[in-house]
């Protein structure tokens, strides 16, 4: 059963009498478990929906859906499947106490992997889940492999009952399912021989594995489970050597690079980031693979849209990992606008100095970085550090933070989005 939360006026659902609060029970007598059943079973041009209205009345709707017209319903989100693992590098295990409850939910849900690109370990899937994946052809899936050797994977996931990932992927691949895979690499645990065996196993699955990302382990000052070695420049360099070796093989044999290092891996190793051509369709950009290169491209392509901002001083708040990369971008923005862009590197007060990503800065960090900067006409902060409800990870409201500061503050993904005058423009006269 799934429950309707909203109905679009004039939609199919509205026309047949479905209202918010209606429980959708079955389609063509097949019970509905979640949004996947609803989406796939209502894809036909005609079907019968069994439902129960908010007052308890049982009803049936004969639906005619021509040319894929939207049904026009919004469903209550499903109960998220929790993760049964305790990976020592898990982000949740590196959170301090006292944050909002939702941040401590460790999801590991193949449905969200298909629908939103969330990475899942597949360690909690059952036989019926495999059958659903194959029936509905939920492809591609985003899979946290970490290691294919079974014993190494048990150690990494801190779960002695974790299934054999090679057997799982092989069965799904034989059913036509494809994957984007990631390996969070912990020095001493899944690098070296384990890494080579893992990449070999994934390579042997052929076209089913569309890409593999190697991501260096990241820990905070609260990561109490972590026992691995630190991810330093030497370890990062060795991982990139493996990436280069495997991508050369993939280019020769398959025509694409197949395996990619995350941006952080290049930064740790002190190697230059690749250009746009390297990343193809940026299939793992949400995993930090090619994010900086994509940012550079968006800035380059947007420079011609920028207005002149001569005389303005614009603060740019960012995490410490971006400091070496920012001057090149800010120089381009200065040349295009005439403004002076002031880089403001900011250390993470919540997670500690080892957490250098701009997107994990919190409200207290923004206040600390900007509270005394009366010399700025406006400031830009990373839009990634604010959620859809306008909150930072430390529960600070963006609006409250902005109102406490001496200059206008704007979240920005790529500078262009905040500086191009559209609607309520971020551009303000110099003080």
N, C-alpha and C positions, 0 to 999 in steps of 0.2 A: 504494500500500500504506500502511495505517495500522497502528499497533501499540497493543495494549491494555495499559494500565498497571494498571488495577484493575477488578474485577468485583464488583458488589453481590450479596451473598448472597441467594438466593431469586429473583433476577431471571431474565428470559428468557435472557440470556447464560449465567448460571450453570446454568440447567436443561439447556441443550443441550451444555454442556461447554467453553465458551469460558473460558480461564484467562489470567491476566496473562502477557504475553509473546507471546500469539497475534498473528500478523500477519494482518490482514483484507485480502484481496487484491482481491475483486470482489463485487459484488451483481448477481445475475441476469446474470452474465458481463460486466458493465461494470466495468472496473478502477477501483479506488479511489485517488484522488490525495491526498485530505486529509479533514478532518472535514466539509467541506461535502458532498462526495459521500456520505459515510456518513450524515449527517443526512437528506439529501433522498432518497437512493435506498432508505433503510429506512423511509420514511414510509408505505409500503403495508401492507396487512394480512397479506400473505404474500409471501415472497421467499426466494431461495437465496443464502447467503453462502459464498463460497469463501475458505478460510483456510489458514494453515500454523501448526501448533502449535510451541511452543518447541523440541521435539525434532526438528523438520523434517518431521513427518508432515503430508501434505496432507489436508484434510478439507473436507466440504461440510455446511452446516447448512440444513435446511428450516425456516424460521421462520414461525410464526403469531403475529401481533401484533394483538391485539384491542383496539379502543377506544384506540389510541395508547399502550398500556402501554409504559413506558420499557424500553429494551433492557438498561440496567443496566451499561454499560461506560464507563470513563474512558479517553480516548485520549491518547497521547503528543502534546504540543503540536507543531504543524507548524513547519517551518523558516520563520522570518519573512522576508518579502521585504524586502530592504534598499532604502533610498532612494538613487537615483542623482543626486539634486540636492545642491547645497551652498548652500542659502539662507543669506544673510548674517545673517539673524535666527534661524537654527536654534538651538534650545536646546542641542543636542549640541555645536555649535561654540562654545558659551559655557561649557562645562564645564572645570574645571581638570584637569590631568593627575593620575593616580594613584588615581582612584576605581575601583570594581569594574567589570569588563569589560562587564557587562550594561548599564550606563548609557550606553555609547557606541554601542549598536546603534541605528541610524537606520532605524526601520521605516517602510514605505510600502506597506501591504498592504490591498487592497480587501476581503479576507476578514475582517480584524480590524475594518475600518470597519463592515461589516454586523453582525458578531457582537458587538462591544463598543463601537461608537460612536467608535472611533479615527478621527481625521481623516487622509485619504490624498490625495495630489495626483493620483492616477491617471496619473502620468507614466511608470510602468513597466508598464502593462497592455498585453497583446498581444491579437491578434484572438481567440484562444481564451478569454482572460479575459472579454472583452466577451460572447462567446457564453455563457459560464457565468453571468455576471451576469443576462443576459436569460432563460436557461433556468430558472434557479432563482429568478428574480425577487428578487434581493438588494436589497431596498428597505425603508427608506431607506438610502442611503449618506451618509457624512459626508465632505465633500470640501473640501480646502484649495485654494480657487480663487486667492486672493491678487490676481490680475488676469486679466481675460479678453483684453485686447489681447495678441496673441501675442508681439510683440517685448518688451513690458514684462514679460510672464511669464517669458520666457527670461532676462531680466536678474535678476529677483527670485529665481528658482530657481537661477541660475548654471548653467544647463543649456541649451546651444544646440539640443539635440535634443528638448526637451520638446514633446509633441504639442499640438495646438490644443485647448484645453479646451472651447471652445464647440462644436466639432464632436463631441467625445466626449460631452458632456452632452446635446446634441441627439439623438444616436443612441440613447443610453440612455433619454432621456425619451420618445422615440417608441415604445420598447419597454415603457413603463409604469413605469420606475424613477423614484423621487423622491429628493430630496437635501436635506440640511441643509448649508449652505455657510459657510465662514469666509474672511475676508480679514484677514490680519495686515498692518496698514497701516504703511508706512515713509514718513515725510515726504520729499517730493521724488522718490519712485519710483512709488508707486501711490495717491497721493491726488489731489486736483484732478480734471483731465480723465480720468485713467486710472480713478479711482474711479467717476466718473459713467458712463463707458462700461461698466465692469464691472457696475455695478448695473443699467444698462439692458439689457445682454445677459442677465443672470440673470432680470430681470423678464420679458423676452420669452419665456422658457421656460415661462411660465405656472405652472400648479399643480405642475409637476415640482419647482420650487425651493420648498421648504416654509418655509425661513427662511434668513436671511443674518446672520452676526455680524461686526461690525467690532471688531477687537482691536488695541489700540495695540502697536507693536513694543516688546519688552522685551529689554534687553541686560544682560550681566554684565560684570565687569571683565576677563573672558577672551574676550569676543566679538571675536575678531581679524579676522573677515571684514567686520564692519559698516562701511559707508561712508555710510549715510543720515544725515539730519539728526536731532537729538534730538527725542523726542516730549515737547514741553513743553505748558504749559497752553493756549497759543494754538493750536497744531496740534490738540490734543485738542478744543478748542472748535469748530474748523472741522469736524472730523469729526462731532461731535455735531449740528452744524447740518445736515449732510447726512443724518444718521440721522433727525432730526426731520422734515425735508422729505419724505424717502421714506416714512416711516411714516405720515404724513398721507395721502399718495397711496394707500398700501396699504389704510389703513382705509376710505377713501372707495370704492375700487374693489373690494376683496376682503374687507373685514370683519375683517382682522387686521393687525398692525403689520408683519410680514414681515421687516423689517430691525431689528436690535437692536445697541446699543452694549454692550460688556462693562462690568462694574462699574469696572474700572480706568480706562476712558475717562471715565466720569463723575467719578471721584475726581480724575483729572488736570485735568479742566476746571473743577473746583470746582462742579459742578452736583449737585443732590440726586438721589439714586437713586429710580427709579420704585417704585410700589407693586406688590403681587402681581398685580393685574388686568392690569397692563402686559405681564407675561411669559407669560400663558396657561398652557400646560402645562410651562413651563420646559424646553423641548426642548434648549436649549444651555447648561444650567447647568454641565456639566462643562467648558465653555469659558469659565467665568467670567462668564456672562451671567445675572444675577439671583441669584447665589450669596448676596450679602449680604441681599437682600430675603427670600430663602428662610430664611436664618438668623434674621432678625428674626421671621418668622412662626412658626418652630419654638419660639423662646424664648417668644413671646407665648402660644402654645397650650400650652406645658408649665409655665407658671408655677404653675398651680393644683396640680400634682403635687409641687412642691418641699416638703421638710420645713423646719421652722424650724431655723436654724443660728446663733442669736443668739450673739454673742461671737466667732465664728470669723473668722479673717483668711485669705482665699483669694486666692492670687496667680494672675493670668491673663497668661500669656506670649503675645505676638502679634507679628506683623511691623509695621513702621512704617506701612504703608499703612492699617492698620485703626485706628490711634490716634484719628482724628477720629470714628469710628463707634462705638467701644466705650462711651463714657460713658453713652449712652442705654440700652444693653443692660444694663450693670452696675447702673445705677440701678434698673431693673426687678427685677433679681435681688436687689438689696439690700432693696428693699421687700417682696419675697415671702418672703425667708428671714431677714432680720435680720442676715446676715453682712456683713462689710466686704470688698468685692472690690477688690483692689489691681492696677491695670493696670501691666504690665511690658513696655513697648515694647522690642523686641530687634532690633538690626541684624544683618544676615547676614554672618558672618565668612568664609564660603566663597566666595560669589559677589560680595560687595562691597555697598556701600550703595545701589546702584541697583536691587538686587533686594529688594523690600519685601514680597513675598508671605509670609504666615505659613506656608503649606504647604511652603516651601523652607528654613525654618530647619533647622539641623543640630544634632547632639548637642552639639557644642562650644558652640553658642549657648545651649542649654538649661542646660548646666552653668554658663556664665558668668552667665546671668541669675539663677540660683537658688542658687548655691553659698553665698552669704553671707546668705541670707534666713532667718535663724533666727526672724524675727518672724512667719512664716507657718505656719498650721496645715496647709495643703495647697496644692498648685498644680495648675493645669490648663494643659496645653499643646496645641497644634493636633494633632489626630489625623492630619491629612493629611500631616504631615511624617514619618510612620513607615510603612514598607511592610509587606506581609503577613508578612514574615519578622522583623518587629520591629526593623528597622534604619533609621537615619537615612541621608541621602545621603552623609554623611562616614564611613559604615561603623560608627559608634557603635551599640551595642546599647541599645535603650530600657531594658532591665532593668539593664544596667550603669550607665547614666546615673542611673536612678531610685535605685539602691542607693547612689550616691555623694552624694546630696543630703540635706539635713537635714530634709526634710518628705516626706510621701507625695505622689507625682506621678501624675496621671492624664491620659491622652490624652482629648480631648473634641472632638466635632464641633459641639455646640450647647449646652454647659453642662448641659442637662437630662439628657443621657445619662450624665453622670458624677455628678450630684448627687442624682438620684432614687434612694432606697435600694431596690435590687433585688439580691438575692444578696450579693456582696461589695461593699457600698456604699462610695462614696468618702467619705462623711461620717464625720468623726472628731471626738472631743471637742476643745475648745480646750485648748491647752497650759496 
